Amino acid sequence: MKVMLYEEMDEAGVALLRRRAQVVLAPGTGEDDILPCVADMDGIIIRANGAVTARIMAAAPKLKVVGRHGVGVDNIDVHAATERGIWVVNTPLANREAVAEHVVGMMLTLAKRMREADIEVRLGHWESRYELIGVELYGKTLGIVGMGTIGSRVAEICQKAFGMHILYHDLERREDAERDLEARRCDLPMLFSQSDFVSVHLPRTPETQCLVDAELLSAMMPTAYLVNTSRGGIVGEQALFAALSEGRIAGAGVDVFEEEFTAEHLPLFELENVILTPHMAAHTKEAMVRMSLVAEDVLRVLDGEPPRHAVNCPG
């Protein structure tokens, strides 16, 4: 059996694959890089870069499974895979703690004005301690947009550690969160208008593209903060820049962007009231190991067994 990796991953998963299959590292993540190399592949594992398109699947007649090193599958044509009888699997719980901690870290950094304080200390401006007055998370209201695996963990940490009040918006009612965290379900305008912090946890789909737009941002309080660690494009960057630069919201934490890996400069880079990280919320040592273990489900499919974490159900 042969399995292609779009990118390198932790040795824990690679070692599992090598016991049973030949592991091939793709020469690049573009479609033109992949197409000449997939004709004899039984499995593919993809991370954040590149895409597994219908065209690539058509060029891989032996392909039985596509593994997503992580959670989001917006870079895999799941419909085409299902039509071709190809399983799509992922690691839905692997980066839960890593991303949730990143969100809380961004919230604390913004609330305590740590970025600005760090700059001032390095410049020797000790008097900034009287000027950079932060706020506490304790007792504030947190709005969760998408109360799934990661969103619910963020809510749990913030409610239990900081006594925060939880609002959430989700297509489904989350009775466990309502019971255990006293979370209240509401529509987006109410969530944005009543939350001191808003954290976005949604997949990127046609329905969620630019969901957080100028109208929703204008509903936020001028003292409120927005954090997005889900996918670029869900929060409109131009609208966010305008809200931040005009002081209509207090700050933002952004880990994902509309155009990643190629953007050398964005308007957001100019602002001091935003924390930016390079799509790294899931990148802890522990999470990287867990995500690499998508190899387990890839091998299960190649052995003719049903996967434990299936995204689709091919006929």
C-alpha positions, 0 to 999 in steps of 0.5 A: 500500500502507498500513502501520500503525505501532502506535508510532513507530520509528527513521527508518531503517525508516520511510524504507524504508516511505515509499518504497513505502507510505503509513505510518499511525501508530495513534492508540493501542495499545489494541484499540479504538484500532486496530479503526476504522483497519485496514480498508485496511491491508496491513501492521502493525508492532507494538512492545512495547505493544498486541496484534495480536489475532484480532479486529483481523485479522478487521477487516483483510481486506487484511492480509498481514503483521504485523511485530514490532519486536523478537523476542518475539511474545507480543502477536501472535496467531500462530495466528490470523495463520497461519489467515488466511494472514498472515505474522508476521515479526520481527527475531531478531538485532537486539537480541542485543548490546543485551540481552546487554550489559544483562544483564552490566551488571546482573550487574556492578552487583549484584556490585560493589554500585554502586547502593548505593555511588552513593547513599552517595557522594551522601550524603557517606558515604565510609566506605561503601567499607569496608562495601560489599564486592562480589564478582568475576564471575571464576570464578563459575558462570552459569546460563542459562535458555534458551540461544537467541540472547541467552542464548548471547551472554550466556554467551559474553561471561561465559565469555570475559571473566570465565572463568565456568563455564556451566550451561544449561537448554534444551529442545534440546541446544546442542552448539555452546555445549558445545563452544565454551564448555564449557557443561553442560546440566542441569535447572532445580533443579540450575541454580538450586542451583549457579549464582552468577548466573542469567539468564532468556531465555525467551519468555512462553508458558503453559508458562513463566508463573511458571516461576521460582517460590518452589521454584526461588528457594529452591534458590538460594544466599544469595549468588546473583543473578537477572537477568530481561530476557526477559518479565514473568510468567516470574519470579513477582514475589511469590516474588522479593520474598520471596526478596530481602526475606528475604535468601534470595538476594543480589540481582536485576536486573529489566527486565520486569514482570508489569504494565508501563506502568501499575504506579506502585508494586510491592513490589520498589521498596522493596528496595535489593538489586534493580536495576530498569529499565523494559523497556529492555534492547534500547533502544540506538541501534544496536538501535533501527535494526536493529529498525526494519528489520523494514520490509524483511521487511514490504515483501518480503511485500507484494511477494510474496516470502518473508520472511527472518525468518518466525515462521510459515508461512501456507498 
